[in-house]
């Protein structure tokens, strides 16, 4: 959905939700990578996820999870209790 620089990718929650609606989705799983290899979510990751979650709730969509992929590992925000 977005292309960024070496250390930042701007993600617009509105565009994520718009794409889900265009695809007639009823649920979403967000996935992105951290090129550093450390899948620990940043404050920006958490904030963006919360904004998307709010929009999904309002429009009747379900946000199942947000997974961050690192070097040979992944991290689930749902498993961390962040969703």
C-alpha positions in Angstrom: 0.0 0.0 0.0 2.9 2.4 0.7 6.5 2.9 -0.4 8.8 4.7 1.8 12.4 5.5 2.6 15.1 3.5 4.4 13.6 4.2 7.8 10.0 5.5 7.3 6.9 4.6 5.4 3.9 6.9 5.6 0.7 4.9 6.0 -2.6 6.6 5.8 -5.3 4.7 7.8 -7.9 6.1 5.5 -6.2 4.6 2.4 -5.9 1.2 4.1 -9.6 1.1 5.0 -10.6 2.5 1.6 -8.7 -0.4 -0.1 -10.4 -3.0 2.2 -13.8 -1.5 1.3 -13.0 -1.6 -2.4 -12.1 -5.3 -2.1 -15.4 -5.9 -0.2 -13.3 -7.2 2.7 -15.0 -7.9 6.0 -11.7 -8.2 7.9 -8.0 -7.2 7.7 -4.7 -8.5 8.8 -2.0 -5.9 8.6 1.6 -7.0 7.8 4.8 -5.1 7.4 8.5 -5.6 7.8 11.2 -3.9 9.8 14.4 -4.0 7.7 16.4 -3.6 10.9 15.5 -7.2 11.7 13.9 -6.2 15.0 10.1 -6.7 14.9 9.5 -4.7 18.0 6.6 -2.3 17.2 7.4 1.4 17.2 5.1 4.0 18.7 4.2 5.0 15.1 3.3 1.3 14.4 1.0 1.2 17.5 -0.5 4.6 16.8 -1.3 3.8 13.2 -2.7 0.4 14.1 -5.1 2.0 16.7 -6.3 4.5 14.1 -7.0 1.8 11.6 -8.7 -0.3 14.3 -11.0 2.7 15.1 -11.9 3.2 11.5 -12.6 -0.6 11.1 -14.8 -0.7 14.1 -16.8 2.3 12.8 -17.3 0.7 9.4 -18.1 -2.8 10.6 -14.7 -4.3 9.6 -12.7 -6.6 11.8 -8.9 -6.0 12.4 -7.7 -9.5 13.2 -4.0 -8.7 13.7 -1.0 -6.6 12.8 2.1 -8.7 12.2 5.6 -7.2 12.0 8.2 -9.3 10.3 11.9 -9.1 11.3 15.0 -11.1 10.6 13.8 -14.7 10.7 11.0 -13.8 13.2 7.7 -12.1 13.4 5.6 -10.4 16.1 1.8 -10.3 16.5 0.3 -7.2 18.1 -2.7 -9.3 19.0 -0.4 -11.8 20.8 1.2 -8.9 22.6 -2.2 -7.7 23.8 -1.9 -4.5 21.7 -5.2 -5.1 19.8 
